[in-house]
Amino acid sequence: MKPVFCNTFNVTHNKAKSEIALSFAHAYTEHSFSMKNGSMTDVSAQLVDEVASVLISREGAVALTKLLNKMMRDWGVDVD
């Protein structure tokens, strides 16, 4: 089932095109239980489902940075 929220994100930067890509994903562990000879075995695997990907221009990145900096100041967090 595809998740509707994310718990991790990734930022990539393309200097040649002045673009930033934000990728949002949900990372989780999937469990598969099986019974054999009267004992239960759990085989787990780490999975990542992409939730969304956003491409931001240089101007959009500047606006987002300003917004995040304002939020941090409002919360009393010094990011410097």
N, CA, C and O atoms as a CHARMM CRD file, in Angstrom:
* protein
*
  320
    1    1 MET  N      0.84200  -1.17200   0.00000 PROA 1      0.00000
    2    1 MET  CA     0.00000   0.00000   0.00000 PROA 1      0.00000
    3    1 MET  C      0.89200   1.24100   0.00000 PROA 1      0.00000
    4    1 MET  O      1.81400   1.34100   0.80900 PROA 1      0.00000
    5    2 LYS  N      0.62600   2.16800  -0.88600 PROA 2      0.00000
    6    2 LYS  CA     1.42200   3.38700  -0.98600 PROA 2      0.00000
    7    2 LYS  C      1.08300   4.31800   0.17400 PROA 2      0.00000
    8    2 LYS  O     -0.08800   4.60900   0.41700 PROA 2      0.00000
    9    3 PRO  N      2.10400   4.78400   0.88900 PROA 3      0.00000
   10    3 PRO  CA     1.84600   5.67500   2.03300 PROA 3      0.00000
   11    3 PRO  C      1.38200   7.05200   1.58000 PROA 3      0.00000
   12    3 PRO  O      1.61700   7.45100   0.43900 PROA 3      0.00000
   13    4 VAL  N      0.72700   7.76700   2.46900 PROA 4      0.00000
   14    4 VAL  CA     0.24900   9.11400   2.15800 PROA 4      0.00000
   15    4 VAL  C      1.02200  10.16000   2.95000 PROA 4      0.00000
   16    4 VAL  O      0.64200  11.33100   2.95300 PROA 4      0.00000
   17    5 PHE  N      2.09500   9.76300   3.62000 PROA 5      0.00000
   18    5 PHE  CA     2.93800  10.70300   4.33900 PROA 5      0.00000
   19    5 PHE  C      4.39500  10.28900   4.13300 PROA 5      0.00000
   20    5 PHE  O      4.67900   9.17800   3.68400 PROA 5      0.00000
   21    6 CYS  N      5.30400  11.18900   4.46500 PROA 6      0.00000
   22    6 CYS  CA     6.71300  10.84800   4.31800 PROA 6      0.00000
   23    6 CYS  C      7.41500  10.98600   5.66300 PROA 6      0.00000
   24    6 CYS  O      6.98700  11.75500   6.52300 PROA 6      0.00000
   25    7 ASN  N      8.48200  10.24300   5.83100 PROA 7      0.00000
   26    7 ASN  CA     9.29300  10.36800   7.03200 PROA 7      0.00000
   27    7 ASN  C     10.75500  10.61600   6.69700 PROA 7      0.00000
   28    7 ASN  O     11.61300  10.60100   7.58000 PROA 7      0.00000
   29    8 THR  N     11.03500  10.84400   5.41700 PROA 8      0.00000
   30    8 THR  CA    12.39400  11.18300   4.98200 PROA 8      0.00000
   31    8 THR  C     12.32200  11.97500   3.68600 PROA 8      0.00000
   32    8 THR  O     11.36000  11.86100   2.92600 PROA 8      0.00000
   33    9 PHE  N     13.35100  12.77800   3.44300 PROA 9      0.00000
   34    9 PHE  CA    13.40000  13.50600   2.18400 PROA 9      0.00000
   35    9 PHE  C     14.84300  13.63700   1.72100 PROA 9      0.00000
   36    9 PHE  O     15.78100  13.45800   2.49600 PROA 9      0.00000
   37   10 ASN  N     14.99800  13.95000   0.44500 PROA 10     0.00000
   38   10 ASN  CA    16.30700  14.09200  -0.16100 PROA 10     0.00000
   39   10 ASN  C     16.31000  15.36200  -1.00200 PROA 10     0.00000
   40   10 ASN  O     15.31500  15.68800  -1.64900 PROA 10     0.00000
   41   11 VAL  N     17.43400  16.07800  -0.99200 PROA 11     0.00000
   42   11 VAL  CA    17.58500  17.29000  -1.78600 PROA 11     0.00000
   43   11 VAL  C     18.73500  17.07400  -2.75900 PROA 11     0.00000
   44   11 VAL  O     19.84100  16.72200  -2.35000 PROA 11     0.00000
   45   12 THR  N     18.47300  17.28600  -4.05300 PROA 12     0.00000
   46   12 THR  CA    19.52800  17.21100  -5.06300 PROA 12     0.00000
   47   12 THR  C     19.58400  18.52600  -5.81500 PROA 12     0.00000
   48   12 THR  O     18.57200  19.20800  -5.97800 PROA 12     0.00000
   49   13 HSD  N     20.78400  18.87500  -6.27200 PROA 13     0.00000
   50   13 HSD  CA    20.99800  20.16700  -6.90400 PROA 13     0.00000
   51   13 HSD  C     21.63700  19.96400  -8.27000 PROA 13     0.00000
   52   13 HSD  O     22.62700  19.24500  -8.39900 PROA 13     0.00000
   53   14 ASN  N     21.06600  20.60100  -9.28700 PROA 14     0.00000
   54   14 ASN  CA    21.61400  20.55600 -10.63900 PROA 14     0.00000
   55   14 ASN  C     22.16400  21.94000 -10.94300 PROA 14     0.00000
   56   14 ASN  O     21.40800  22.83400 -11.32600 PROA 14     0.00000
   57   15 LYS  N     23.47300  22.13200 -10.77900 PROA 15     0.00000
   58   15 LYS  CA    24.08100  23.44600 -10.96400 PROA 15     0.00000
   59   15 LYS  C     23.94700  23.94700 -12.39300 PROA 15     0.00000
   60   15 LYS  O     23.78200  25.14800 -12.61100 PROA 15     0.00000
   61   16 ALA  N     24.01400  23.05500 -13.36400 PROA 16     0.00000
   62   16 ALA  CA    23.96600  23.45900 -14.76800 PROA 16     0.00000
   63   16 ALA  C     22.61500  24.07400 -15.13700 PROA 16     0.00000
   64   16 ALA  O     22.55000  24.94400 -16.00500 PROA 16     0.00000
   65   17 LYS  N     21.54100  23.63200 -14.48700 PROA 17     0.00000
   66   17 LYS  CA    20.20400  24.12400 -14.82600 PROA 17     0.00000
   67   17 LYS  C     19.59800  24.99900 -13.74300 PROA 17     0.00000
   68   17 LYS  O     18.45400  25.43300 -13.87500 PROA 17     0.00000
   69   18 SER  N     20.33600  25.26600 -12.67700 PROA 18     0.00000
   70   18 SER  CA    19.84000  26.07400 -11.54600 PROA 18     0.00000
   71   18 SER  C     18.51600  25.52300 -11.01200 PROA 18     0.00000
   72   18 SER  O     17.55900  26.26600 -10.79500 PROA 18     0.00000
   73   19 GLU  N     18.48400  24.22100 -10.80900 PROA 19     0.00000
   74   19 GLU  CA    17.27800  23.56400 -10.29400 PROA 19     0.00000
   75   19 GLU  C     17.60700  22.75700  -9.04200 PROA 19     0.00000
   76   19 GLU  O     18.72100  22.26600  -8.86200 PROA 19     0.00000
   77   20 ILE  N     16.60400  22.64000  -8.19300 PROA 20     0.00000
   78   20 ILE  CA    16.70300  21.80800  -7.00300 PROA 20     0.00000
   79   20 ILE  C     15.52600  20.84100  -7.03000 PROA 20     0.00000
   80   20 ILE  O     14.39100  21.23800  -7.29000 PROA 20     0.00000
   81   21 ALA  N     15.80400  19.58400  -6.76100 PROA 21     0.00000
   82   21 ALA  CA    14.74500  18.58000  -6.68800 PROA 21     0.00000
   83   21 ALA  C     14.60500  18.11500  -5.24100 PROA 21     0.00000
   84   21 ALA  O     15.58400  17.71500  -4.61100 PROA 21     0.00000
   85   22 LEU  N     13.39100  18.17200  -4.72700 PROA 22     0.00000
   86   22 LEU  CA    13.07700  17.65300  -3.40100 PROA 22     0.00000
   87   22 LEU  C     12.29100  16.36100  -3.59700 PROA 22     0.00000
   88   22 LEU  O     11.24700  16.35700  -4.25000 PROA 22     0.00000
   89   23 SER  N     12.79000  15.27700  -3.03700 PROA 23     0.00000
   90   23 SER  CA    12.10800  13.98900  -3.13700 PROA 23     0.00000
   91   23 SER  C     11.67800  13.57800  -1.73400 PROA 23     0.00000
   92   23 SER  O     12.48600  13.57400  -0.80600 PROA 23     0.00000
   93   24 PHE  N     10.41500  13.23700  -1.58800 PROA 24     0.00000
   94   24 PHE  CA     9.85300  12.84200  -0.30600 PROA 24     0.00000
   95   24 PHE  C      9.50300  11.36400  -0.37100 PROA 24     0.00000
   96   24 PHE  O      8.90100  10.89900  -1.33900 PROA 24     0.00000
   97   25 ALA  N      9.88700  10.62500   0.67600 PROA 25     0.00000
   98   25 ALA  CA     9.66800   9.18200   0.67800 PROA 25     0.00000
   99   25 ALA  C      9.26200   8.70500   2.06500 PROA 25     0.00000
  100   25 ALA  O      9.44100   9.39500   3.06800 PROA 25     0.00000
  101   26 HSD  N      8.71000   7.50300   2.08000 PROA 26     0.00000
  102   26 HSD  CA     8.34300   6.83500   3.32500 PROA 26     0.00000
  103   26 HSD  C      9.21500   5.58600   3.42700 PROA 26     0.00000
  104   26 HSD  O      9.06700   4.65700   2.63300 PROA 26     0.00000
  105   27 ALA  N     10.11700   5.56300   4.39500 PROA 27     0.00000
  106   27 ALA  CA    10.98400   4.40600   4.61600 PROA 27     0.00000
  107   27 ALA  C     10.42700   3.60000   5.78700 PROA 27     0.00000
  108   27 ALA  O     10.07600   4.15600   6.82700 PROA 27     0.00000
  109   28 TYR  N     10.35300   2.29600   5.60300 PROA 28     0.00000
  110   28 TYR  CA     9.78700   1.44200   6.64700 PROA 28     0.00000
  111   28 TYR  C     10.32300   0.02500   6.51100 PROA 28     0.00000
  112   28 TYR  O     10.97100  -0.31400   5.52100 PROA 28     0.00000
  113   29 THR  N     10.05200  -0.78500   7.49800 PROA 29     0.00000
  114   29 THR  CA    10.44600  -2.18500   7.49100 PROA 29     0.00000
  115   29 THR  C      9.20900  -3.04500   7.28000 PROA 29     0.00000
  116   29 THR  O      8.21800  -2.91500   7.99900 PROA 29     0.00000
  117   30 GLU  N      9.27900  -3.92200   6.28900 PROA 30     0.00000
  118   30 GLU  CA     8.17900  -4.84600   6.02300 PROA 30     0.00000
  119   30 GLU  C      8.54200  -6.19600   6.63600 PROA 30     0.00000
  120   30 GLU  O      9.67200  -6.66800   6.50700 PROA 30     0.00000
  121   31 HSD  N      7.58200  -6.79900   7.29300 PROA 31     0.00000
  122   31 HSD  CA     7.80800  -8.09200   7.95100 PROA 31     0.00000
  123   31 HSD  C      7.02500  -9.18700   7.23000 PROA 31     0.00000
  124   31 HSD  O      5.88800  -8.98600   6.80300 PROA 31     0.00000
  125   32 SER  N      7.65400 -10.32700   7.11000 PROA 32     0.00000
  126   32 SER  CA     7.01700 -11.50300   6.52200 PROA 32     0.00000
  127   32 SER  C      7.22300 -12.66400   7.49300 PROA 32     0.00000
  128   32 SER  O      8.34200 -13.13700   7.69100 PROA 32     0.00000
  129   33 PHE  N      6.13300 -13.10400   8.08400 PROA 33     0.00000
  130   33 PHE  CA     6.21100 -14.17100   9.07900 PROA 33     0.00000
  131   33 PHE  C      5.86600 -15.50800   8.43200 PROA 33     0.00000
  132   33 PHE  O      4.96800 -15.59700   7.59600 PROA 33     0.00000
  133   34 SER  N      6.59100 -16.53400   8.83300 PROA 34     0.00000
  134   34 SER  CA     6.28200 -17.87500   8.33600 PROA 34     0.00000
  135   34 SER  C      6.46400 -18.88300   9.47200 PROA 34     0.00000
  136   34 SER  O      7.26700 -18.68800  10.38500 PROA 34     0.00000
  137   35 MET  N      5.69600 -19.95700   9.38200 PROA 35     0.00000
  138   35 MET  CA     5.78300 -21.04100  10.36800 PROA 35     0.00000
  139   35 MET  C      6.48400 -22.22400   9.71400 PROA 35     0.00000
  140   35 MET  O      6.15200 -22.63300   8.60200 PROA 35     0.00000
  141   36 LYS  N      7.47000 -22.76600  10.44100 PROA 36     0.00000
  142   36 LYS  CA     8.17300 -23.95000   9.94100 PROA 36     0.00000
  143   36 LYS  C      8.60300 -24.78000  11.14200 PROA 36     0.00000
  144   36 LYS  O      9.27600 -24.28700  12.04700 PROA 36     0.00000
  145   37 ASN  N      8.20600 -26.03800  11.13400 PROA 37     0.00000
  146   37 ASN  CA     8.56100 -26.97500  12.21200 PROA 37     0.00000
  147   37 ASN  C      8.17100 -26.43500  13.58600 PROA 37     0.00000
  148   37 ASN  O      8.91000 -26.61500  14.55400 PROA 37     0.00000
  149   38 GLY  N      7.03800 -25.78800  13.67600 PROA 38     0.00000
  150   38 GLY  CA     6.53100 -25.30800  14.95000 PROA 38     0.00000
  151   38 GLY  C      7.14600 -24.01700  15.45200 PROA 38     0.00000
  152   38 GLY  O      6.86300 -23.59900  16.57500 PROA 38     0.00000
  153   39 SER  N      7.97700 -23.37900  14.65000 PROA 39     0.00000
  154   39 SER  CA     8.54600 -22.10500  15.08100 PROA 39     0.00000
  155   39 SER  C      8.23500 -21.01300  14.05400 PROA 39     0.00000
  156   39 SER  O      8.12100 -21.27100  12.85600 PROA 39     0.00000
  157   40 MET  N      8.10500 -19.80500  14.55600 PROA 40     0.00000
  158   40 MET  CA     7.79400 -18.67500  13.68900 PROA 40     0.00000
  159   40 MET  C      9.08100 -17.94400  13.32000 PROA 40     0.00000
  160   40 MET  O      9.92900 -17.67100  14.17000 PROA 40     0.00000
  161   41 THR  N      9.20300 -17.63800  12.03900 PROA 41     0.00000
  162   41 THR  CA    10.36400 -16.91500  11.54000 PROA 41     0.00000
  163   41 THR  C      9.90000 -15.58600  10.95700 PROA 41     0.00000
  164   41 THR  O      8.91000 -15.52100  10.22800 PROA 41     0.00000
  165   42 ASP  N     10.64300 -14.51700  11.29700 PROA 42     0.00000
  166   42 ASP  CA    10.34700 -13.17900  10.77300 PROA 42     0.00000
  167   42 ASP  C     11.45400 -12.78800   9.80900 PROA 42     0.00000
  168   42 ASP  O     12.61300 -12.66200  10.20300 PROA 42     0.00000
  169   43 VAL  N     11.09800 -12.59900   8.55800 PROA 43     0.00000
  170   43 VAL  CA    12.04500 -12.10900   7.55800 PROA 43     0.00000
  171   43 VAL  C     11.64700 -10.66500   7.27700 PROA 43     0.00000
  172   43 VAL  O     10.55400 -10.40200   6.77600 PROA 43     0.00000
  173   44 SER  N     12.53700  -9.73400   7.60100 PROA 44     0.00000
  174   44 SER  CA    12.20600  -8.32900   7.40900 PROA 44     0.00000
  175   44 SER  C     13.06600  -7.72100   6.31100 PROA 44     0.00000
  176   44 SER  O     14.17300  -8.18300   6.03200 PROA 44     0.00000
  177   45 ALA  N     12.52800  -6.67400   5.69700 PROA 45     0.00000
  178   45 ALA  CA    13.23900  -5.97900   4.62800 PROA 45     0.00000
  179   45 ALA  C     12.95100  -4.48900   4.71700 PROA 45     0.00000
  180   45 ALA  O     11.81900  -4.08100   4.97800 PROA 45     0.00000
  181   46 GLN  N     13.97900  -3.68000   4.49900 PROA 46     0.00000
  182   46 GLN  CA    13.80400  -2.23300   4.46800 PROA 46     0.00000
  183   46 GLN  C     13.24300  -1.83900   3.10700 PROA 46     0.00000
  184   46 GLN  O     13.77500  -2.23200   2.06900 PROA 46     0.00000
  185   47 LEU  N     12.17400  -1.06700   3.12000 PROA 47     0.00000
  186   47 LEU  CA    11.53800  -0.61300   1.88400 PROA 47     0.00000
  187   47 LEU  C     11.41700   0.90200   1.88900 PROA 47     0.00000
  188   47 LEU  O     11.32500   1.52400   2.94700 PROA 47     0.00000
  189   48 VAL  N     11.41900   1.48800   0.69900 PROA 48     0.00000
  190   48 VAL  CA    11.22200   2.92500   0.53600 PROA 48     0.00000
  191   48 VAL  C     10.21200   3.12800  -0.57800 PROA 48     0.00000
  192   48 VAL  O     10.41800   2.66000  -1.69700 PROA 48     0.00000
  193   49 ASP  N      9.11200   3.82900  -0.27700 PROA 49     0.00000
  194   49 ASP  CA     8.11000   4.18300  -1.27700 PROA 49     0.00000
  195   49 ASP  C      8.15300   5.68000  -1.48500 PROA 49     0.00000
  196   49 ASP  O      8.04300   6.44600  -0.52800 PROA 49     0.00000
  197   50 GLU  N      8.31200   6.10500  -2.73600 PROA 50     0.00000
  198   50 GLU  CA     8.32300   7.53600  -3.02900 PROA 50     0.00000
  199   50 GLU  C      6.91800   8.09400  -2.86500 PROA 50     0.00000
  200   50 GLU  O      5.94900   7.52200  -3.36500 PROA 50     0.00000
  201   51 VAL  N      6.81600   9.20800  -2.16300 PROA 51     0.00000
  202   51 VAL  CA     5.53300   9.86200  -1.93100 PROA 51     0.00000
  203   51 VAL  C      5.33900  10.99600  -2.93500 PROA 51     0.00000
  204   51 VAL  O      4.27000  11.12800  -3.53100 PROA 51     0.00000
  205   52 ALA  N      6.38700  11.82300  -3.12100 PROA 52     0.00000
  206   52 ALA  CA     6.28900  12.95500  -4.04700 PROA 52     0.00000
  207   52 ALA  C      7.68400  13.42300  -4.41900 PROA 52     0.00000
  208   52 ALA  O      8.66400  13.14000  -3.73000 PROA 52     0.00000
  209   53 SER  N      7.74600  14.14500  -5.52500 PROA 53     0.00000
  210   53 SER  CA     8.98300  14.76500  -5.96800 PROA 53     0.00000
  211   53 SER  C      8.63500  16.14900  -6.49600 PROA 53     0.00000
  212   53 SER  O      7.68300  16.31100  -7.26000 PROA 53     0.00000
  213   54 VAL  N      9.41800  17.15000  -6.08100 PROA 54     0.00000
  214   54 VAL  CA     9.13000  18.53700  -6.45100 PROA 54     0.00000
  215   54 VAL  C     10.38000  19.13800  -7.07700 PROA 54     0.00000
  216   54 VAL  O     11.47200  19.02900  -6.51900 PROA 54     0.00000
  217   55 LEU  N     10.22100  19.77700  -8.24000 PROA 55     0.00000
  218   55 LEU  CA    11.31700  20.47200  -8.90500 PROA 55     0.00000
  219   55 LEU  C     11.15200  21.96300  -8.65000 PROA 55     0.00000
  220   55 LEU  O     10.10100  22.53600  -8.93800 PROA 55     0.00000
  221   56 ILE  N     12.20200  22.59600  -8.10400 PROA 56     0.00000
  222   56 ILE  CA    12.12700  24.00500  -7.72200 PROA 56     0.00000
  223   56 ILE  C     13.16600  24.78900  -8.52200 PROA 56     0.00000
  224   56 ILE  O     14.31100  24.36000  -8.66300 PROA 56     0.00000
  225   57 SER  N     12.75200  25.93100  -9.03800 PROA 57     0.00000
  226   57 SER  CA    13.67700  26.81200  -9.75100 PROA 57     0.00000
  227   57 SER  C     14.54700  27.56000  -8.74900 PROA 57     0.00000
  228   57 SER  O     14.33500  27.46700  -7.54000 PROA 57     0.00000
  229   58 ARG  N     15.51000  28.29000  -9.24800 PROA 58     0.00000
  230   58 ARG  CA    16.39300  29.08300  -8.37900 PROA 58     0.00000
  231   58 ARG  C     15.57200  30.07600  -7.55900 PROA 58     0.00000
  232   58 ARG  O     15.80000  30.22700  -6.35900 PROA 58     0.00000
  233   59 GLU  N     14.63200  30.74300  -8.19100 PROA 59     0.00000
  234   59 GLU  CA    13.79300  31.71600  -7.50100 PROA 59     0.00000
  235   59 GLU  C     12.92400  31.05700  -6.44300 PROA 59     0.00000
  236   59 GLU  O     12.73400  31.60800  -5.35900 PROA 59     0.00000
  237   60 GLY  N     12.40500  29.89700  -6.75100 PROA 60     0.00000
  238   60 GLY  CA    11.60900  29.15200  -5.77800 PROA 60     0.00000
  239   60 GLY  C     12.42700  28.71300  -4.58300 PROA 60     0.00000
  240   60 GLY  O     11.93800  28.71700  -3.45300 PROA 60     0.00000
  241   61 ALA  N     13.68400  28.33000  -4.83000 PROA 61     0.00000
  242   61 ALA  CA    14.56900  27.91700  -3.74000 PROA 61     0.00000
  243   61 ALA  C     14.87800  29.09200  -2.82400 PROA 61     0.00000
  244   61 ALA  O     14.93500  28.93000  -1.60500 PROA 61     0.00000
  245   62 VAL  N     15.08000  30.27500  -3.40300 PROA 62     0.00000
  246   62 VAL  CA    15.33800  31.47000  -2.59700 PROA 62     0.00000
  247   62 VAL  C     14.12100  31.79500  -1.73600 PROA 62     0.00000
  248   62 VAL  O     14.26400  32.09300  -0.55000 PROA 62     0.00000
  249   63 ALA  N     12.92000  31.73900  -2.32600 PROA 63     0.00000
  250   63 ALA  CA    11.69500  32.02700  -1.57800 PROA 63     0.00000
  251   63 ALA  C     11.48300  31.00700  -0.45900 PROA 63     0.00000
  252   63 ALA  O     11.10100  31.37800   0.65000 PROA 63     0.00000
  253   64 LEU  N     11.72900  29.72500  -0.74300 PROA 64     0.00000
  254   64 LEU  CA    11.57800  28.68200   0.27400 PROA 64     0.00000
  255   64 LEU  C     12.58100  28.87700   1.40900 PROA 64     0.00000
  256   64 LEU  O     12.23300  28.70000   2.57600 PROA 64     0.00000
  257   65 THR  N     13.81000  29.23400   1.08200 PROA 65     0.00000
  258   65 THR  CA    14.83600  29.47700   2.10000 PROA 65     0.00000
  259   65 THR  C     14.43500  30.63100   3.00900 PROA 65     0.00000
  260   65 THR  O     14.58100  30.54700   4.22800 PROA 65     0.00000
  261   66 LYS  N     13.93100  31.70200   2.41800 PROA 66     0.00000
  262   66 LYS  CA    13.48300  32.85400   3.21700 PROA 66     0.00000
  263   66 LYS  C     12.34600  32.45800   4.15300 PROA 66     0.00000
  264   66 LYS  O     12.33100  32.85100   5.32000 PROA 66     0.00000
  265   67 LEU  N     11.40000  31.68500   3.64400 PROA 67     0.00000
  266   67 LEU  CA    10.26800  31.24200   4.45600 PROA 67     0.00000
  267   67 LEU  C     10.73800  30.36300   5.61800 PROA 67     0.00000
  268   67 LEU  O     10.30300  30.55200   6.75400 PROA 67     0.00000
  269   68 LEU  N     11.62500  29.40300   5.33500 PROA 68     0.00000
  270   68 LEU  CA    12.12400  28.51900   6.39400 PROA 68     0.00000
  271   68 LEU  C     12.94000  29.28900   7.42900 PROA 68     0.00000
  272   68 LEU  O     12.83100  29.01400   8.62400 PROA 68     0.00000
  273   69 ASN  N     13.75300  30.24700   6.99100 PROA 69     0.00000
  274   69 ASN  CA    14.51300  31.06800   7.93600 PROA 69     0.00000
  275   69 ASN  C     13.58300  31.87200   8.83900 PROA 69     0.00000
  276   69 ASN  O     13.84400  32.00300  10.03500 PROA 69     0.00000
  277   70 LYS  N     12.49400  32.41500   8.27400 PROA 70     0.00000
  278   70 LYS  CA    11.52600  33.16400   9.08000 PROA 70     0.00000
  279   70 LYS  C     10.85800  32.25400  10.10400 PROA 70     0.00000
  280   70 LYS  O     10.67100  32.64400  11.25600 PROA 70     0.00000
  281   71 MET  N     10.50000  31.04800   9.68800 PROA 71     0.00000
  282   71 MET  CA     9.88900  30.09200  10.62100 PROA 71     0.00000
  283   71 MET  C     10.83000  29.78100  11.77000 PROA 71     0.00000
  284   71 MET  O     10.39900  29.73100  12.92200 PROA 71     0.00000
  285   72 MET  N     12.10900  29.57000  11.47800 PROA 72     0.00000
  286   72 MET  CA    13.08400  29.25800  12.52700 PROA 72     0.00000
  287   72 MET  C     13.22900  30.42800  13.49400 PROA 72     0.00000
  288   72 MET  O     13.29700  30.22400  14.70600 PROA 72     0.00000
  289   73 ARG  N     13.27800  31.65500  12.96700 PROA 73     0.00000
  290   73 ARG  CA    13.36000  32.82500  13.85400 PROA 73     0.00000
  291   73 ARG  C     12.13000  32.92000  14.73000 PROA 73     0.00000
  292   73 ARG  O     12.24500  33.22500  15.91700 PROA 73     0.00000
  293   74 ASP  N     10.94100  32.66500  14.16800 PROA 74     0.00000
  294   74 ASP  CA     9.70000  32.70800  14.94400 PROA 74     0.00000
  295   74 ASP  C      9.70100  31.66700  16.06300 PROA 74     0.00000
  296   74 ASP  O      9.11000  31.89400  17.11900 PROA 74     0.00000
  297   75 TRP  N     10.36200  30.52300  15.83900 PROA 75     0.00000
  298   75 TRP  CA    10.44700  29.47200  16.84300 PROA 75     0.00000
  299   75 TRP  C     11.58100  29.72300  17.83700 PROA 75     0.00000
  300   75 TRP  O     11.71900  29.00400  18.82700 PROA 75     0.00000
  301   76 GLY  N     12.39200  30.75400  17.56400 PROA 76     0.00000
  302   76 GLY  CA    13.49700  31.06100  18.45800 PROA 76     0.00000
  303   76 GLY  C     14.73000  30.18800  18.22700 PROA 76     0.00000
  304   76 GLY  O     15.55900  30.02900  19.12200 PROA 76     0.00000
  305   77 VAL  N     14.84600  29.63200  17.03600 PROA 77     0.00000
  306   77 VAL  CA    15.98500  28.75800  16.70500 PROA 77     0.00000
  307   77 VAL  C     17.00000  29.56800  15.91600 PROA 77     0.00000
  308   77 VAL  O     16.65300  30.19600  14.91600 PROA 77     0.00000
  309   78 ASP  N     18.26300  29.55600  16.36200 PROA 78     0.00000
  310   78 ASP  CA    19.33800  30.22800  15.64300 PROA 78     0.00000
  311   78 ASP  C     20.00400  29.22500  14.71500 PROA 78     0.00000
  312   78 ASP  O     20.67400  28.30500  15.18600 PROA 78     0.00000
  313   79 VAL  N     19.83200  29.38300  13.40000 PROA 79     0.00000
  314   79 VAL  CA    20.38200  28.42200  12.45000 PROA 79     0.00000
  315   79 VAL  C     21.82200  28.73200  12.06900 PROA 79     0.00000
  316   79 VAL  O     22.45300  27.95600  11.35300 PROA 79     0.00000
  317   80 ASP  N     22.33900  29.84300  12.53500 PROA 80     0.00000
  318   80 ASP  CA    23.74200  30.20200  12.22700 PROA 80     0.00000
  319   80 ASP  C     24.61600  29.69800  13.27200 PROA 80     0.00000
  320   80 ASP  O     25.83000  29.89000  13.20700 PROA 80     0.00000
